[in-house]
């Protein structure tokens, strides 16, 4: 599974609330989920931003603002007025009559994803980004480099797929051991996350930045790295 920026918040809150009264656990989860979120189709089409707050609303759930912005990209969500967690752990967005407009499920380590209809992500808002990256939009030549700009090596992300449908990639032959030893040959996206996969089970995960480039995920060991699109690549 691919880590995405901010995804650990609710899980951390739940862990901290273990052993406390149920209401305390609910409060921690709600606080962790509050803030600006991007709802965006998996296809890469434009999405819209909603802000979740912690104020209870009539009919159940917690308030939502910003739904007007969904009128064009995701018209079904233009009437969103509240959000809440369901008993099964899913997250629902409803209208003023408490009708469910969309429901999201989340697997550990992955972002919220809609459970019906057009696949849609629910992701912590990232700058002014209004869509999620796709394999097609990211394919091309990239630099792996240090935060100070020192080059590490180049990689090429392609749209060609292996028999299982995972996109292929190829690192340059001069990659240092920290990259070369991973034997990276495949790559995939999930929400704002990108992971490179080795043929021996190794991986290297990155999180998208507001400028469209990527930084090595905080959970990865070793020195920090950036993945920067090669000019003209």
C-alpha positions in Angstrom: 0.0 0.0 0.0 1.1 3.5 -0.7 1.4 6.1 2.0 -0.2 9.4 1.4 0.4 12.7 3.1 -1.7 13.1 6.3 -3.3 9.6 6.2 -1.9 8.6 9.6 -3.8 11.2 11.5 -7.0 9.3 12.2 -5.1 6.1 13.0 -2.9 7.9 15.5 -5.8 9.6 17.1 -7.5 6.2 17.5 -4.4 4.7 19.0 -4.1 7.5 21.5 -7.7 7.1 22.5 -7.5 3.4 23.2 -8.5 2.6 26.7 -10.4 5.8 27.1 -14.2 6.2 27.1 -15.8 5.7 23.7 -16.9 9.4 23.5 -13.2 10.5 23.9 -12.2 8.2 21.1 -14.9 9.7 18.9 -13.8 13.2 19.7 -10.2 12.5 18.8 -11.1 10.9 15.5 -13.3 13.8 14.5 -10.6 16.4 15.4 -8.1 14.4 13.3 -10.4 14.4 10.3 -11.3 18.1 10.5 -9.7 20.4 7.8 -9.6 20.9 4.1 -10.0 17.8 1.9 -9.8 17.2 -1.9 -12.4 14.9 -3.4 -11.0 13.9 -6.8 -11.7 11.2 -9.4 -9.1 8.5 -9.7 -9.1 9.2 -13.5 -7.2 12.5 -12.9 -10.2 14.7 -13.7 -10.7 17.9 -11.7 -12.1 17.5 -8.2 -13.3 19.9 -5.6 -12.4 20.9 -2.1 -14.5 20.6 1.0 -13.7 21.7 4.6 -14.8 19.4 7.4 -15.4 21.0 10.8 -16.2 19.6 14.2 -19.5 21.3 14.8 -22.4 18.9 15.1 -25.3 19.5 12.7 -29.0 18.8 12.9 -29.7 15.3 11.7 -26.3 13.9 12.8 -22.7 14.4 11.7 -20.5 17.4 11.5 -20.6 20.4 9.3 -19.1 20.8 5.8 -18.3 24.1 4.0 -17.3 24.8 0.4 -19.8 22.5 -1.3 -20.6 25.1 -4.0 -17.2 24.5 -5.5 -18.3 21.0 -6.4 -21.2 22.1 -8.7 -19.2 21.8 -11.9 -16.5 19.1 -11.3 -18.6 16.8 -9.0 -22.2 18.1 -9.1 -23.5 15.2 -7.0 -21.6 16.7 -4.0 -22.8 20.3 -4.5 -25.4 19.6 -1.8 -23.0 18.2 0.8 -23.8 19.5 4.2 -22.3 17.0 6.7 -19.8 14.2 7.2 -19.5 11.4 9.7 -18.0 8.1 10.5 -20.3 5.1 10.1 -20.4 2.1 12.5 -18.3 0.0 10.0 -15.5 2.7 10.0 -16.4 4.2 6.6 -16.8 7.9 6.2 -20.0 9.3 4.7 -20.9 12.6 3.2 -24.6 13.5 3.3 -27.0 16.3 2.2 -29.3 18.3 4.4 -31.9 15.5 4.4 -29.2 13.0 5.7 -29.2 11.3 2.3 -25.8 9.7 1.6 -24.1 11.3 -1.3 -20.8 9.3 -1.2 -19.2 6.8 1.1 -15.5 6.2 1.5 -13.6 3.2 2.8 -10.0 3.1 3.9 -7.5 0.3 4.2 -4.6 0.8 6.6 -1.8 2.8 5.0 -4.0 3.9 2.0 -6.2 6.9 1.4 -10.0 7.1 1.6 -11.6 5.7 -1.6 -15.2 5.7 -2.6 -16.9 2.3 -2.4 -19.3 2.8 -5.4 -19.7 4.7 -8.6 -16.8 6.5 -10.3 -13.7 5.8 -8.2 -13.0 8.9 -6.2 -10.3 9.7 -3.6 -10.7 11.7 -0.4 -7.3 13.3 0.3 -5.9 16.0 2.6 -5.8 19.1 0.5 -2.4 19.8 -1.0 -1.8 23.5 -1.9 -3.9 24.5 -4.9 -3.8 21.0 -6.4 -7.3 20.1 -7.8 -6.7 16.6 -9.2 -4.7 13.5 -8.5 -1.8 12.4 -10.7 -2.2 9.4 -13.0 0.3 7.0 -14.6 -0.3 8.8 -17.9 0.4 12.2 -16.4 3.5 11.2 -14.6 5.1 9.1 -17.3 8.5 10.5 -18.5 12.0 11.2 -17.3 12.6 12.2 -13.7 15.6 13.1 -11.5 16.2 11.6 -8.1 18.1 14.2 -6.2 19.0 15.5 -2.7 17.0 18.4 -1.2 20.0 20.7 -1.9 19.8 19.8 -5.6 22.7 17.3 -5.7 21.8 14.7 -8.4 21.5 11.0 -7.4 20.4 9.4 -10.6 17.7 9.5 -13.3 14.7 7.2 -13.7 12.2 6.8 -16.5 8.5 6.1 -15.7 6.6 4.5 -18.6 3.0 3.7 -19.3 3.9 0.2 -20.5 2.5 -2.5 -18.2 3.6 -5.9 -17.0 1.3 -8.9 -17.2 -0.4 -7.9 -13.9 -1.1 -4.4 -15.2 1.5 -2.5 -13.2 3.5 0.2 -15.0 7.1 -0.4 -15.8 10.1 1.9 -15.0 13.8 1.9 -15.6 16.5 3.5 -13.5 19.7 4.8 -15.1 22.7 2.4 -14.8 24.7 4.8 -12.6 22.3 4.8 -9.7 24.1 4.5 -6.3 23.5 1.5 -4.1 20.7 3.1 -2.1 18.6 3.1 -5.3 20.4 0.6 -7.5 20.2 -2.2 -5.0 16.4 -2.0 -4.9 16.3 -3.3 -8.5 13.4 -1.0 -9.2 11.4 -2.1 -12.2 7.7 -1.2 -11.6 5.8 1.8 -10.3 2.3 2.8 -9.3 0.2 5.7 -7.9 -2.4 5.9 -5.2 -3.9 9.3 -4.4 -1.0 11.7 -3.9 1.5 8.8 -3.4 3.9 7.2 -5.8 5.8 3.9 -5.1 8.6 2.3 -7.1 8.7 -1.5 -6.8 11.6 -3.9 -7.0 11.4 -7.4 -8.4 12.5 -8.8 -5.0 9.8 -7.1 -2.9 11.7 -3.9 -2.2 10.1 -0.5 -2.7 10.7 3.2 -2.5 7.7 5.5 -1.7 7.3 9.2 -2.4 4.6 11.8 -1.5 3.5 14.5 -3.9 4.4 18.1 -3.2 2.2 21.1 -4.1 4.5 21.9 -7.1 3.9 18.5 -8.6 7.2 17.0 -7.7 7.7 14.3 -5.0 9.6 13.8 -1.8 10.6 10.5 -0.2 8.0 9.4 2.3 8.8 10.2 5.9 8.4 6.5 6.8 11.2 5.5 4.4 14.7 5.0 6.0 17.8 6.7 4.8 18.6 10.2 3.5 15.9 12.4 2.2 15.3 12.4 -1.6 13.3 14.3 -4.1 11.8 13.1 -7.3 11.8 16.0 -9.8 10.5 15.9 -13.3 13.3 16.3 -15.9 12.8 19.5 -17.9 11.4 18.5 -21.2 10.9 14.9 -20.0 
